[in-house]
Amino acid sequence: MVDVTLELLGQMMQRSLDMQRELSADVRELKSRMTDIERGLGRNAASETEHYASVMGRMDRVDDRIDRVERRLDIGDA
């Protein structure tokens, strides 16, 4: 009886260790995927920031052009 109990406990322990190894492998894979997602988000954020800076540069140039037109027409702010 004791041998059977020890054998069952040993099998249960082995199954638990196997499951733990599988879970550890899954966690490693999830960490890798999260890193890829975070990198992608970082690239998107950098791209959006670059786009925003480009648009703001264009707006500054348009503003300068409007100022020049207003000065030429003498209709600028008083």
C-alpha positions as CSV (number, residue, x, y, z in Angstrom):
1,M,0.0,0.0,0.0
2,V,2.8,2.4,0.9
3,D,4.6,1.6,-2.4
4,V,1.5,2.3,-4.4
5,T,0.9,5.6,-2.6
6,L,4.5,6.7,-3.1
7,E,4.3,5.7,-6.8
8,L,1.1,7.8,-7.2
9,L,2.7,10.7,-5.4
10,G,5.8,10.4,-7.6
11,Q,3.6,10.4,-10.8
12,M,1.6,13.4,-9.6
13,M,4.9,15.2,-8.8
14,Q,6.3,14.4,-12.2
15,R,3.0,15.7,-13.9
16,S,3.2,18.8,-11.8
17,L,6.9,19.4,-12.9
18,D,5.9,18.8,-16.6
19,M,3.1,21.3,-16.3
20,Q,5.4,23.8,-14.7
21,R,7.9,23.4,-17.5
22,E,5.1,23.9,-20.1
23,L,3.9,27.0,-18.3
24,S,7.4,28.4,-18.1
25,A,7.8,27.9,-21.9
26,D,4.5,29.6,-22.4
27,V,5.5,32.6,-20.2
28,R,8.8,32.9,-22.2
29,E,6.8,33.0,-25.4
30,L,4.4,35.5,-24.1
31,K,7.2,37.7,-22.9
32,S,8.8,37.6,-26.3
33,R,5.5,38.5,-28.0
34,M,4.9,41.4,-25.6
35,T,8.4,42.7,-26.4
36,D,7.5,42.6,-30.1
37,I,4.3,44.4,-29.4
38,E,6.0,47.1,-27.3
39,R,8.6,47.6,-30.0
40,G,5.9,48.0,-32.6
41,L,4.1,50.5,-30.4
42,G,7.3,52.4,-29.9
43,R,7.9,52.6,-33.6
44,N,4.3,53.8,-34.1
45,A,4.7,56.5,-31.5
46,A,8.0,57.6,-33.0
47,S,6.3,57.7,-36.4
48,E,3.4,59.7,-35.1
49,T,5.7,62.2,-33.4
50,E,7.7,62.6,-36.5
51,H,4.6,63.1,-38.5
52,Y,3.3,65.7,-36.0
53,A,6.6,67.6,-36.2
54,S,6.5,67.6,-40.0
55,V,2.9,68.9,-39.9
56,M,3.9,71.6,-37.4
57,G,6.8,72.6,-39.6
58,R,4.5,73.0,-42.5
59,M,2.0,75.0,-40.5
60,D,4.8,77.3,-39.4
61,R,5.8,77.9,-43.0
62,V,2.2,78.6,-44.0
63,D,1.9,81.0,-41.1
64,D,5.1,82.8,-42.3
65,R,3.6,83.0,-45.8
66,I,0.4,84.4,-44.5
67,D,2.3,87.0,-42.5
68,R,4.2,88.1,-45.6
69,V,1.0,88.4,-47.7
70,E,-0.7,90.4,-44.9
71,R,2.3,92.8,-44.8
72,R,2.3,93.2,-48.5
73,L,-1.4,94.0,-48.5
74,D,-1.0,96.0,-45.3
75,I,-3.8,94.1,-43.6
76,G,-1.9,92.5,-40.7
77,D,-2.9,92.7,-37.1
78,A,-2.5,96.2,-35.6
